[in-house]
Amino acid sequence: MIALPPIVGAVASAGTDAAFADRVRALVAARFGYSPRPAAMAYLRSVLAQRQASRPAEDYWRLLLGSPEELQALVEDMLNHETACGRTPPHFEALRRFVLPVLLTSGRAVRIASLGCATGEEAYTLALTAIEAGDVGDAVQVVGLDLSHRALRTARAGEYSEFSVRELSDPQCAAGFIRAGGTYRVRPQVARKVRFVQHNLLEPLPLVGVEVIFCRNVLIYFEPEAANRVLANIRDALAPGGWLFLGHSESALHLRAWFEPVSFAETLVYRRRSS
């Protein structure tokens, strides 16, 4: 377990904005795994100043410890939800050309999870990719998981700006979205394949025997111990031989022990080892 920062020590050292922000960062990392990079600490201090308002640091610290709602609200303000449909095209190409065709021939339901799905663009792109791969029914189902209630409200609404769909080709965009002015709404045949769940990735995933998991550009925001906890949860949720897609710069201590790297043309994917 990741130890929580001690209350007394936190109050005693909260005399400066930087010291207090670092204590709050440690608390957030302990509860949720998320740890802002050093370059983002100035933003964290800004968020803290807004939420703390005129409260003394000691009072706000006690509020964070005693109110899950306030801690959640603080984290919501801290999180970066920037994403886009079709981000990192080689991943979706590998899924469409190599992974899904094999899974779809089994005749069984295929489940795909998008971890840290933010406002939902990745999850809907996964559903669209399944349709492109030949899923004319609803054999493929996608579940998007994220910590942020705020982001998930946007995801469930399924309405995006042109900026969010900028990486899709024109045919993909037309197949996946209905355009109305500057708004792009997810088509019903795509939306019905996707559902969203609020979840803390430090906790075991509410999924078992999943065939594919996308967890891209998520672990880079986690401290090493927390990243390995998330990776263990992924391992436990994936079916033997299941596929894991990570961001290109991501790794974790047990990655190669639990997952076998597989190269597809322009990208590297991981497959859960059977033992």
LINTA-V857528 format. One line per field, one symbol per residue. ss: DSSP state (A for helix, B for strand, O for the rest). Layout:
ss->???
This chain:
ss->OOOOOOAAAAAAOOOOAAAAAAAAAAAAAAAAOBOOOAAAAAAAAAAAAAAAOOOOAAAAAAAAAAOAAAAAAAAAAAOOOOOOOOOOAAAAAAAAAAAAAAAAOOOOOBBBBBBOOOOOAAAAAAAAAAAAOOOOOOOBBBBBBBOOAAAAAAAAAOBBBAAAAOOOOAAAAAAABBBBOOBBBBOAAAAOOBBBBBOOOOOOOOOOOBBBBBBOOOAAABOAAAAAAAAAAAAAABBBBBBBBBOOOOOOOOAAAABBBBBBOOBBBBBBOOO
